[in-house]
Amino acid sequence: MPSVFIYVVDRDFGFARNPLHGYCTLATCKHDIRKNAEIGDWVIGMGGSRLKATGQCVFAMEITAKINFDEYWINPTYNEKRPVRNGSRKMMVGDNIYHRDKAQEWQQADSHHSNPDGTVNLYNLNRDTKVNWVLLSNRFVYFGKAAPHVSQAILDKIGYKNPRSYRRFDYQTAQPILDWLRFNFRKSINELVSDPFDFAESGRRYSGKGSKII
């Protein structure tokens, strides 16, 4: 039976999770989810206090593929997910940033997870690559700043409260929130309903250490 992973979205630049170029991808951060989630599972992001979106659904994705970083990097299907830091906001937040060289050493592209000067941020690199999996979905909805409220009755029914990490629910337990998504937003599948909350600041970097945006 599929699982449903629900966690609080603290930052929403369009990077981790990246809902652009036809796929919603989770390629950095959220190590345990990237490790444990499988094809057919769902990942749902709920807004947190920083975004002033507590109780609102930022995105939901059904995992339709799970590949490693090298596969993500070399597959031309995902070339548009490689970041271009002097490009548009959509290009800046590309999350296809890791691959290994011939010596099997990890390489980090100039990205949201790099240092301000574009050099490798070893802290972020080591944290991201300790789980060599990328989750992809071509069955998702990304609400961003238009995140709708999930009724308290649904949250109570599934037993969800904003956690610090994430909660893993079995499919049957989480069915009320999945039914809510299907019934109300079936016309928004694979759609970026609104820009991510922090999209206007997409040129900034995530330091990792200290969890700071710089």
N, C-alpha and C positions, 0 to 999 in steps of 0.2 A: 504494500500500500504506500502511495507517495507520502512524503512529509511536506510540511509547510514551515518555512523558516521566517520568523518575523523579528525585525530589529528596528531600533530607533535611528533615524537619519539625522545626524548632527550637522553635517555639511553637505551642500548640494550644489556643486560646481558643474555637474555634468561629466565628471571624471570617473569617480568610483561610486557609482554606477554610471555607465555611459550609454545613453539611450539614442545615440545618433547613428546615421548611416544605415538604418534599416534593422539594426539589432540592438537589444539592450544587453550590455556585457558587464560582468563583474570580474575584473582582472587584477585588482589590487585590494589591499586591506581585507577585512572580513575573512581571515585565514580559516577559521573553523568552518564557516559556511562553505567556502570554496573547497575545502577538504571533504566535507561530509555530504554535501548536497549532490544528488544524482539526477540524471535525465528523468523528467516527469515530475520532479519536485517543484515546489513554488517558493519564491523568495519575495517577501513583501516588506517594504520600507515605510515605517510610520514616522510622522514628523515629531521632532523634539522641541524642547523649550527654546533652544537657540534660534530655531527658525520660526518660533511663535506659531507652531503648527501641531501642537500636541493633540492627538486623537484624529489627525488627518492622514490620509493615505497618499504618500508621495509617489509610489510606484508599486507595481506588481509584475512579476515575470515568471512564466513557466519555463523551466530549464529544458531547452531542446537540443543542446549540445554541451559537451564538457571536453575541453582540449588542453594540452599543455602550452606553456609560453612559446616554445619554439614553433609549434604548429600554428599558433595564433600569428606569430611574426611572419612566417614565410608564406602563408596562404594568401593569395592575391585578393580573395574575397574581403579580407579585413585590412587591406592597405590603407583605406581611408580612415581607419581608426588609429593610425600612427600620428603622433602629435606634430604639429607645425607651429612652433611658438611665435613666429612672426606672421601667422596667418589670421584668419577670422576666429571669432570666439569658438565656433564649432570645431575648427581645426586645432585650436590651442589645447583643448581638453581631451585629445585622443588618449586612450588608455592602453594602446598596443605598444608597450614601452620596453619589454624585456625579451632578450634572447641570449643564447650562449654562442661564443665564438668558437673557433676551431680547437682551442685549448680547453673548451668547456667552462670558460669563465663567463659569469653573468655580465651582460652589457645593459646599461640603462639609457634609453633615449632621453634627450632634453624634453622635459615634461613637467607637469604639475608636481611630480614627486622628486624632481631634481633640485639642486641648489639654485639660488637666485641667479647665479652666473651661468647656469646650464650644465655645470659639472655634476658628476654622480653624487647623489646623496646616499652614502653607504648605509645609513640607518634605515632609510626607506627601502633600499634595495634588499637588505638582509631580511627585513620583516616581510616584504611582499613575496620574495622567492622561496621562503621556507615552505610554502605550499605551492607546488608547481601545477596549478590548475586554474583555468579560466572558465567561467560559466557564461553561456550565451543563450539568448532567447530571441526567437522570431515570433513569439506569442506573448506580448507584454502590453502594458499600458503605463505611460509615464505622465503623471499629472503635473509635476513640478509645482510652480507657484499657484496653480489652480487646484491643489490637493483638496479633495472633498473630505468632509467629516464622516467618520464611521460612527454610527450610532453607539451610544454607551451600552445599549441592550445587546448589540452584536458582540462588542468587546467583552462584556460580562459573560455572555453565553459561552465564548470560547476560553474564557479565563485569562485574558490578556491584560497586562499592565506594563507600562513603559519600563523595560529592563535596561540595565547598563550594557549588557552584551546582546544576546539574542535568545529567543525561545523557539523550540522545535515542537511542532504540534503534529499529531497524526492527521491524515486527510479528513477523517470523519469529524474530529473535534473542530477543525478549522473550516469546515464546510460552510457555516453561515457567512463568513467574510468572503469566501470564494463565490458563493451564490449571489451575494450583494454586488460583487464586481461584475459577474456575468450578466445579471439582470439589468443593471444600471448603465454599464459601460461597454457593452458588446460591440457598439459601433466605433469605439475608440481603440480597438486592438491594433497594436504596432504603430501607435500614434503618440507623438510628443504633444500633449494637450497644451502645455504652457512651458516656457523656459524654466530651467532649474532655478531654485531660489537664489543661488549665488552666482548665476551665470554672468552677470555684469562685472564680476570680479575675477573672471576666469584667467586673467593674466597673473594672478598671484600664485604662490607656491605653498605646498604643505610641508612643514619642516619635519613632521614625524616625531622627532624627539621633543617632548613637551607639548605635542599636539597643537602646534601653532601655525597660523596662516601668516605668511610673510610676503 
